[in-house]
Amino acid sequence: MHQELQTAVDHVIRSRHSVRAFTHQPVETQIIKDILTISSRAPSGNNIQPWKVYVVTGKKREELIQQVCQAQTELFNNPEKTYQYQETFKYYPEQWASPFIERRRENGWGLYGLLDIKKGETEKMQAQHLRNYQLFDAPVGLFFTLHKSLATGSKMDLSMMIQNVMIAAKARGLDTCPQAAWNPFSSVVSEVLNIPNDEELICTVALGYADDTQVINNFYTPRIPLEEFTVFCE
């Protein structure tokens, strides 16, 4: 029994990857509730359970996609307006260092290579980037927020909860794509979803059923070996 459980858990973790093309098949509300309920068993400092989740579907999803895509298209055409859309916290470093910059480039060109997007094909890159704000056609968008009074530790707590969401979804035959791309448009998201001013957007997760006919879903990111990130101290 122990071995069977280990095999099942390991399989779900290994098979999870970021899906960037979904079918339009709706996700039952009860399944979403089940995923979020079990995921809330994630640990948090002093059990403060800091997470809040906005489940976006239907007309509200369409409204949000329309407004954010409009804002992103405006930025494509007028890059000088970037100052109007700022994330509430820095997700990526301002100055990249090795080996992280090399991994980032490998990831980007691996994805674009699969889509046959070559260096310098700006319009194709922009079109693919815009897919983020269409939730890659996923019928459900999960928008995770934290109270602004909380500190970095709560972002760690929320990250563990989000990982639970993705694993629980995969175990139920669903796929996900965690997205930081929405963060610069937190003001638009907050307005459309009526998110209180004392909350900040931390992460978005697209949720739905993977479209296995789309080549982009064949993109699996590599992982560095254990020896490169682990130090055993005896």
C-alpha positions as CSV (number, residue, x, y, z in Angstrom):
1,M,0.0,0.0,0.0
2,H,2.8,2.4,0.9
3,Q,4.6,1.7,-2.4
4,E,1.4,2.2,-4.4
5,L,0.8,5.6,-2.7
6,Q,4.3,6.7,-3.3
7,T,4.1,5.7,-7.0
8,A,0.8,7.6,-7.4
9,V,2.0,10.7,-5.7
10,D,5.3,10.7,-7.6
11,H,3.5,10.2,-10.9
12,V,1.2,13.2,-10.3
13,I,4.1,15.4,-9.4
14,R,6.2,14.4,-12.4
15,S,3.3,14.6,-14.9
16,R,2.4,18.2,-13.9
17,H,3.7,20.8,-16.2
18,S,2.6,24.2,-17.4
19,V,-0.1,23.8,-20.0
20,R,-0.5,26.6,-22.5
21,A,-3.4,25.4,-24.6
22,F,-6.7,24.3,-23.1
23,T,-10.0,23.0,-24.5
24,H,-13.2,24.9,-23.8
25,Q,-14.6,22.0,-21.7
26,P,-16.0,23.6,-18.5
27,V,-14.8,22.6,-15.1
28,E,-17.6,21.6,-12.6
29,T,-17.8,24.0,-9.7
30,Q,-17.7,21.2,-7.2
31,I,-14.4,20.0,-8.6
32,I,-13.0,23.5,-8.1
33,K,-14.3,23.6,-4.6
34,D,-12.8,20.1,-3.9
35,I,-9.4,21.2,-5.2
36,L,-9.3,24.4,-3.1
37,T,-10.5,22.7,0.0
38,I,-7.9,20.0,0.0
39,S,-5.2,22.5,-1.1
40,S,-6.0,24.7,2.0
41,R,-4.2,22.0,4.0
42,A,-1.0,23.7,3.0
43,P,1.1,24.8,6.0
44,S,1.3,28.5,6.9
45,G,3.3,30.3,9.6
46,N,1.3,30.2,12.9
47,N,-1.6,28.8,10.8
48,I,-2.7,32.2,9.6
49,Q,-3.8,30.7,6.3
50,P,-3.2,34.0,4.5
51,W,-4.5,33.0,1.0
52,K,-7.5,34.3,-0.8
53,V,-8.7,33.0,-4.1
54,Y,-10.9,34.6,-6.8
55,V,-12.4,31.9,-9.1
56,V,-13.1,33.6,-12.4
57,T,-15.3,32.0,-15.1
58,G,-18.1,32.9,-17.6
59,K,-18.9,36.5,-18.3
60,K,-16.5,37.9,-15.7
61,R,-13.7,35.9,-17.3
62,E,-14.5,37.3,-20.7
63,E,-14.7,40.9,-19.3
64,L,-11.3,40.5,-17.5
65,I,-9.6,39.0,-20.6
66,Q,-10.9,41.7,-22.8
67,Q,-9.7,44.5,-20.6
68,V,-6.3,43.1,-19.8
69,C,-5.6,42.2,-23.5
70,Q,-6.6,45.7,-24.4
71,A,-4.1,47.1,-21.9
72,Q,-1.3,44.7,-23.1
73,T,-1.9,45.6,-26.7
74,E,-1.7,49.3,-25.8
75,L,1.7,48.6,-24.2
76,F,2.9,46.8,-27.4
77,N,2.1,49.9,-29.4
78,N,3.2,52.4,-26.7
79,P,6.0,50.9,-24.6
80,E,6.5,54.3,-22.9
81,K,3.3,53.7,-21.0
82,T,4.7,50.8,-19.0
83,Y,4.7,52.9,-15.9
84,Q,0.9,52.8,-15.8
85,Y,1.0,49.0,-15.2
86,Q,3.3,47.9,-12.4
87,E,3.4,44.8,-10.3
88,T,3.0,45.3,-6.6
89,F,6.2,43.3,-5.8
90,K,9.2,42.2,-7.8
91,Y,8.9,38.7,-9.1
92,Y,12.1,38.7,-11.1
93,P,15.4,40.3,-10.3
94,E,16.3,43.6,-11.9
95,Q,19.8,42.2,-12.8
96,W,20.0,38.6,-13.9
97,A,23.0,36.5,-12.8
98,S,24.4,33.1,-13.9
99,P,23.2,30.3,-14.0
100,F,19.7,31.7,-13.8
101,I,19.9,33.9,-16.9
102,E,21.0,30.9,-19.0
103,R,18.1,28.8,-17.7
104,R,15.7,31.6,-18.5
105,R,17.0,31.9,-22.1
106,E,16.9,28.1,-22.6
107,N,13.3,28.1,-21.4
108,G,12.2,30.9,-23.7
109,W,13.9,29.7,-26.8
110,G,12.8,26.1,-26.2
111,L,9.2,27.3,-26.1
112,Y,9.5,29.6,-29.1
113,G,11.4,26.9,-31.0
114,L,8.6,24.5,-30.6
115,L,6.2,27.2,-32.0
116,D,8.6,28.0,-34.8
117,I,9.0,31.6,-33.6
118,K,12.4,32.8,-34.6
119,K,14.5,35.6,-33.1
120,G,13.4,39.0,-34.3
121,E,9.8,37.9,-35.2
122,T,8.3,40.5,-32.8
123,E,4.7,40.2,-33.9
124,K,4.7,36.4,-33.4
125,M,6.3,36.8,-30.0
126,Q,3.7,39.5,-29.0
127,A,0.9,37.3,-30.1
128,Q,2.2,34.4,-28.0
129,H,2.7,36.7,-25.1
130,L,-0.9,37.9,-25.4
131,R,-2.0,34.3,-24.9
132,N,-1.1,34.6,-21.2
133,Y,-4.0,37.1,-20.9
134,Q,-6.4,34.8,-22.6
135,L,-5.6,32.2,-19.9
136,F,-4.5,30.0,-22.9
137,D,-8.3,29.4,-23.4
138,A,-8.7,27.8,-20.0
139,P,-12.3,28.2,-18.8
140,V,-11.2,29.0,-15.2
141,G,-8.8,31.6,-13.9
142,L,-7.7,31.4,-10.2
143,F,-6.4,34.7,-8.9
144,F,-4.5,34.4,-5.6
145,T,-4.2,37.5,-3.4
146,L,-2.7,38.3,0.0
147,H,-3.4,41.1,2.5
148,K,-0.9,43.9,2.0
149,S,0.0,44.0,5.7
150,L,1.6,40.5,5.4
151,A,5.3,39.9,4.8
152,T,7.4,37.6,2.6
153,G,6.7,34.5,4.7
154,S,3.0,34.7,3.6
155,K,4.1,34.6,0.0
156,M,5.9,31.4,0.8
157,D,2.8,30.0,2.5
158,L,0.7,30.9,-0.5
159,S,3.2,29.3,-2.9
160,M,2.8,26.0,-1.0
161,M,-1.0,26.3,-1.3
162,I,-0.7,27.0,-5.0
163,Q,1.5,23.9,-5.5
164,N,-1.2,21.9,-3.8
165,V,-3.8,23.3,-6.2
166,M,-1.8,22.3,-9.2
167,I,-1.1,18.8,-7.9
168,A,-4.7,18.3,-6.7
169,A,-5.9,19.4,-10.2
170,K,-3.6,17.0,-12.0
171,A,-4.8,14.1,-9.8
172,R,-8.3,14.9,-11.0
173,G,-7.4,14.9,-14.7
174,L,-7.1,18.7,-15.0
175,D,-4.1,20.8,-16.0
176,T,-2.8,24.2,-14.9
177,C,-0.4,27.0,-15.8
178,P,0.8,29.3,-13.0
179,Q,1.3,32.8,-14.3
180,A,3.1,35.9,-13.0
181,A,2.3,37.6,-16.3
182,W,-0.9,39.1,-14.9
183,N,0.8,40.8,-12.0
184,P,1.6,44.1,-13.7
185,F,-2.1,44.4,-14.5
186,S,-3.2,44.0,-10.9
187,S,-5.0,47.3,-10.9
188,V,-7.1,46.2,-13.8
189,V,-7.7,42.8,-12.2
190,S,-8.7,44.4,-8.9
191,E,-11.1,46.7,-10.6
192,V,-12.9,44.0,-12.6
193,L,-13.0,41.5,-9.7
194,N,-13.8,44.1,-7.0
195,I,-10.7,43.1,-5.0
196,P,-10.3,45.3,-1.9
197,N,-7.5,47.9,-1.9
198,D,-5.8,46.1,1.0
199,E,-5.1,43.0,-1.1
200,E,-2.4,42.5,-3.7
201,L,-2.4,40.0,-6.6
202,I,0.4,37.4,-6.2
203,C,-0.2,34.8,-8.8
204,T,-2.8,33.6,-11.4
205,V,-3.4,30.0,-12.3
206,A,-5.1,28.9,-15.5
207,L,-7.2,25.8,-14.9
208,G,-8.9,23.4,-17.3
209,Y,-8.5,20.4,-19.6
210,A,-5.4,20.3,-21.7
211,D,-5.8,20.4,-25.5
212,D,-3.6,17.5,-26.5
213,T,-3.8,18.4,-30.2
214,Q,-1.7,21.6,-29.6
215,V,2.1,21.2,-30.1
216,I,2.8,23.7,-27.4
217,N,1.6,21.2,-24.8
218,N,4.6,19.0,-25.7
219,F,6.9,21.5,-24.0
220,Y,8.3,20.1,-20.8
221,T,11.0,22.1,-19.0
222,P,14.1,20.2,-17.9
223,R,15.3,19.9,-14.3
224,I,18.9,20.2,-13.1
225,P,20.2,17.0,-11.3
226,L,20.1,16.6,-7.6
227,E,23.9,17.1,-7.2
228,E,23.6,20.7,-8.6
229,F,21.2,22.0,-6.0
230,T,21.7,19.8,-2.9
231,V,24.3,19.9,-0.2
232,F,24.4,17.1,2.4
233,C,25.9,18.2,5.7
234,E,26.9,15.4,8.0
